[in-house]
Amino acid sequence: MKRFGVRLLTLLLAFVFIWGLTGCAAQNGADHQSAAVNSPVKPRSINYPLELKDQAANKVKLEKEPERIVSLMPSNTEILFALGAGEQVVGVTDQDDYPAQARKLPKVGSFKINVEKVVSLKPDLVVANSGNEKEALDQLRNMGIPVLVTDSQSIKGVYEAIHLVSLATNRAREADILVANMEKEARTIYGKVVNIPEDRRAKVWFELDSNLYTVGGDTFMNELIGLAGGRNVAASLKGWPKVSPEQVVKWNPDVILTTYGGVEEIKKREGWQSISAVRENRVYALNPDLLNRPGPRIYQGVEQMAKVLYPEKFGDKEK
């Protein structure tokens, strides 16, 4: 096994251990989870009142198990439903479309949250995200509504968010099962690509939009590319940088991936005909919801990516 494979496999196994920790010590929230996923000892039911520390380091106090939950981010909605708390969800954002039940729920706004609408739903818990407007969240807190903030900037963060939400909703056991199933998905996918030598791994240009913004080496998406067996050509950069067309040509990626469409535009882009991915017709638009939402379906996104990088490893014929 080559150096890259060993390094990433070690990282994956570390993730399995760290993220497999479940929340037995509810008072300290997701920061102090101690029972392993495969442990025969299951956590006891959560006792209320309960105080948690969310992923934004806020202390959140819940007087009782939530019965009316408003979700302010599609990934949070997916987590709630995956944990079996969907019946308690009474409001979601305009972007929420999964699972199907979420489409029928009252909407509380888009990127700008309608605070009055949220309040009208009489929630006893709002599950928000660090990307939501701070002013809106503060207004809700000032009205006495508990606000729990998730902030999944990595795969590890996704697991932490799942456990955090499970503690708030008294579903720690369900989180154990969900995380274990997700880890199984990850092992299955990575097991098919782990032995590919580093110098034969597909070089990937991940294009966020037509302005050539991409993903740096310290991002959530970079982790997903690695788990799919790819090499991010922009891994030496940080954050979500904008790159020049000439730089992409210089990198000469084997595969170009997008989550906004634009495949034909990319293929016709001036000066890019020399890029291997364009010459070999390996430009793909992936499902943005699977990759951009840090929730229970992330490994479906990784599998989708891995299948276009290495169709022969997954029994698929390349399109």
C-alpha positions in Angstrom: 0.0 0.0 0.0 1.3 3.4 -1.0 2.0 6.2 1.5 -1.2 8.1 0.6 -3.4 5.1 1.1 -1.8 4.3 4.5 -2.2 7.9 5.7 -5.9 8.2 4.6 -6.8 4.8 5.9 -5.2 5.7 9.3 -7.3 8.9 9.3 -10.5 7.0 8.4 -9.9 4.5 11.2 -9.3 7.3 13.6 -12.5 8.9 12.6 -14.4 5.7 13.2 -13.1 5.6 16.7 -13.6 9.3 17.6 -16.9 9.7 15.9 -18.2 6.4 17.2 -18.3 8.0 20.7 -21.8 8.5 21.9 -23.2 10.9 24.5 -23.5 9.3 27.9 -22.6 12.5 29.7 -25.5 14.7 28.6 -24.5 17.6 30.8 -21.4 18.3 28.8 -23.0 17.7 25.4 -21.1 16.4 22.3 -17.7 17.3 23.9 -17.9 14.5 26.4 -19.2 11.4 24.6 -17.8 8.2 26.0 -19.6 5.0 25.0 -18.4 3.4 21.7 -20.9 2.7 18.9 -20.3 -1.0 19.1 -20.4 -1.1 22.9 -23.0 -3.5 24.4 -23.8 -0.9 27.0 -26.4 1.5 25.7 -26.7 5.0 27.0 -29.6 5.7 29.5 -32.5 8.0 28.6 -31.6 11.7 28.8 -32.8 13.4 32.0 -34.3 16.9 31.8 -33.7 19.7 32.5 -30.6 19.3 30.4 -27.8 21.7 29.6 -25.7 21.2 26.4 -22.8 23.0 24.8 -23.5 23.4 21.1 -20.9 23.5 18.2 -20.7 27.3 18.5 -19.8 26.9 22.2 -23.2 28.2 23.4 -24.8 26.8 26.5 -28.3 25.6 25.7 -30.7 24.6 28.5 -33.7 22.4 27.7 -36.4 22.1 30.4 -38.0 19.1 28.8 -37.8 16.8 25.8 -38.6 19.0 22.7 -42.0 18.5 21.2 -42.0 21.3 18.7 -38.7 21.8 16.7 -37.9 24.3 14.0 -34.9 23.5 11.8 -33.1 26.4 10.1 -30.8 24.3 7.9 -31.6 21.4 5.5 -28.7 19.3 6.9 -30.2 19.7 10.4 -33.6 18.7 9.1 -32.1 15.5 7.6 -30.4 14.7 10.9 -33.6 15.2 12.9 -35.6 12.9 10.6 -32.8 10.3 10.4 -32.9 10.2 14.3 -36.6 9.6 14.3 -37.5 13.1 15.5 -39.3 14.1 12.3 -42.7 14.1 13.9 -41.5 16.8 16.3 -40.4 19.1 13.4 -42.9 21.9 12.9 -41.0 24.3 10.6 -38.2 24.3 8.1 -36.5 26.6 5.5 -37.5 27.1 1.9 -34.6 24.9 0.8 -35.7 21.9 2.8 -36.7 19.1 0.4 -35.5 15.9 2.1 -37.1 13.7 3.2 -40.3 14.2 1.3 -42.2 15.0 4.6 -40.1 18.1 5.0 -41.5 19.6 1.9 -45.0 19.8 3.4 -43.9 21.6 6.6 -44.4 25.3 7.2 -41.5 27.4 5.9 -39.7 30.0 8.0 -37.6 31.7 5.3 -34.5 31.1 3.3 -31.1 32.6 4.1 -33.0 35.4 5.9 -35.0 33.8 8.7 -38.5 35.1 9.4 -38.4 35.4 13.1 -42.1 36.1 13.5 -42.9 33.0 11.6 -40.6 30.9 13.7 -42.2 32.3 16.9 -45.7 31.7 15.6 -44.9 27.9 15.4 -44.3 27.9 19.2 -41.1 25.9 19.1 -39.5 24.6 22.3 -36.2 24.1 20.3 -34.7 25.7 17.3 -31.9 23.8 15.6 -29.8 26.4 13.8 -26.5 26.6 12.0 -23.5 28.9 12.3 -24.4 30.2 8.9 -27.7 31.6 10.1 -28.1 35.3 10.9 -26.8 35.9 14.4 -29.2 38.7 15.0 -32.2 36.4 14.2 -30.9 33.7 16.6 -30.3 36.3 19.3 -33.9 37.5 19.0 -35.1 34.0 19.4 -32.9 33.5 22.5 -34.1 36.7 24.0 -37.7 35.4 23.7 -36.7 32.4 25.8 -36.6 29.9 22.9 -33.7 27.4 23.2 -31.4 27.7 20.1 -29.0 24.8 19.4 -26.3 25.6 16.8 -24.5 23.1 14.6 -21.3 23.9 12.8 -20.0 20.9 10.7 -16.8 22.1 9.0 -15.5 18.5 8.7 -16.6 14.9 8.6 -15.8 14.8 12.3 -18.1 17.8 12.7 -21.0 15.9 11.1 -20.7 13.1 13.6 -20.5 15.6 16.4 -23.7 17.4 15.1 -25.6 14.1 14.9 -24.7 13.3 18.5 -25.4 16.8 19.7 -28.9 16.8 18.2 -29.5 13.3 19.5 -28.8 14.4 23.0 -31.1 17.4 22.7 -33.9 15.2 21.4 -33.4 12.1 23.7 -32.3 9.9 20.8 -28.7 8.9 21.7 -29.4 5.2 20.8 -30.7 6.2 17.4 -27.5 8.2 16.9 -25.4 5.2 17.7 -27.2 3.2 14.9 -27.1 6.1 12.4 -23.4 6.7 12.9 -22.6 3.0 12.8 -24.4 2.7 9.5 -22.6 5.8 8.1 -19.2 4.4 9.1 -20.1 1.1 7.4 -20.9 3.1 4.2 -17.5 4.9 4.5 -15.6 1.7 5.0 -17.3 0.0 2.0 -16.5 2.9 -0.3 -12.9 3.5 0.8 -12.2 -0.2 0.8 -12.6 -0.1 -3.0 -10.1 2.7 -3.6 -7.6 2.4 -0.7 -5.1 0.3 -2.7 -4.8 2.6 -5.6 -1.2 4.0 -5.7 -0.9 7.7 -5.0 0.6 8.4 -8.4 -2.4 6.8 -10.1 -5.1 8.5 -8.1 -7.3 10.8 -10.2 -6.4 14.5 -10.0 -9.7 16.4 -9.3 -10.7 20.0 -10.0 -13.8 20.7 -8.0 -15.6 23.7 -9.4 -18.1 25.5 -7.1 -19.3 27.9 -9.7 -18.4 29.4 -13.1 -16.3 32.1 -11.5 -13.8 29.3 -10.7 -14.2 29.2 -6.9 -12.9 25.8 -5.6 -12.2 23.9 -2.4 -9.0 24.2 -0.5 -7.2 21.5 1.5 -8.7 22.5 4.8 -12.3 22.1 3.8 -15.0 19.5 4.3 -15.2 18.9 0.5 -11.5 18.1 0.4 -12.0 15.3 2.9 -14.8 13.9 0.8 -12.6 14.0 -2.3 -9.9 12.1 -0.4 -12.4 9.4 0.8 -13.5 8.9 -2.8 -9.9 8.2 -3.7 -9.2 11.5 -5.5 -6.5 14.1 -5.2 -7.7 17.7 -5.0 -5.5 19.8 -7.3 -6.2 22.8 -5.1 -5.3 21.0 -1.8 -2.3 23.4 -1.2 -4.8 26.3 -0.9 -7.0 27.2 2.0 -10.7 27.8 2.3 -12.8 28.5 -0.8 -10.4 30.3 -3.1 -10.9 31.7 -6.6 -8.4 30.3 -9.1 -7.4 31.6 -12.5 -8.3 29.6 -15.7 -4.5 29.4 -16.4 -3.8 27.7 -13.1 -6.4 25.0 -13.7 -4.9 24.4 -17.1 -1.5 24.1 -15.4 -2.8 21.6 -12.9 -4.3 19.5 -15.8 -6.9 17.6 -13.7 -8.0 14.1 -14.8 -11.5 14.8 -13.7 -13.6 17.9 -13.3 -16.5 17.9 -10.8 -19.2 20.5 -10.2 -22.3 20.7 -8.0 -23.9 23.6 -10.0 -24.2 22.0 -13.5 -22.3 23.8 -16.2 -20.8 20.7 -17.8 -21.2 21.8 -21.4 -19.9 25.3 -20.6 -16.8 23.9 -19.0 -16.1 21.6 -22.0 -16.3 24.6 -24.3 -14.3 27.0 -22.1 -11.6 28.8 -24.0 -8.2 27.4 -23.5 -9.3 24.3 -21.6 -9.3 21.9 -24.5 -5.8 20.8 -23.5 -7.0 19.7 -20.0 -7.1 15.9 -19.7 -10.6 15.9 -18.1 -12.0 17.9 -21.1 -10.1 15.8 -23.7 -11.3 12.5 -22.1 -14.9 13.8 -21.6 -14.6 13.4 -17.8 -16.5 16.4 -16.6 -19.4 15.6 -14.3 -22.2 17.4 -12.4 -22.9 15.8 -9.1 -25.9 16.0 -6.8 -25.3 19.1 -4.7 -27.6 18.0 -1.9 -25.6 14.9 -1.2 -22.2 16.7 -1.1 -23.1 20.2 0.2 -25.3 19.2 3.1 -23.2 17.9 6.0 -25.7 15.3 7.2 -26.6 11.6 7.1 -26.3 11.3 3.3 -22.7 12.5 2.9 -21.4 9.1 2.0 -24.0 8.8 -0.7 -22.3 11.8 -2.1 -18.8 10.3 -1.7 -20.0 7.1 -3.4 -21.4 9.2 -6.3 -18.0 10.9 -6.6 -16.0 7.6 -6.3 -18.1 6.0 -9.1 -17.2 8.7 -11.6 -13.5 8.7 -10.5 -13.2 4.9 -10.7 -16.2 3.4 -12.4 -14.4 0.1 -12.9 -14.1 -0.3 -9.1 -17.9 0.0 -8.6 -19.0 -2.1 -11.6 -20.2 0.9 -13.5 -19.6 1.8 -17.0 -18.3 5.3 -17.4 -20.8 7.6 -19.1 
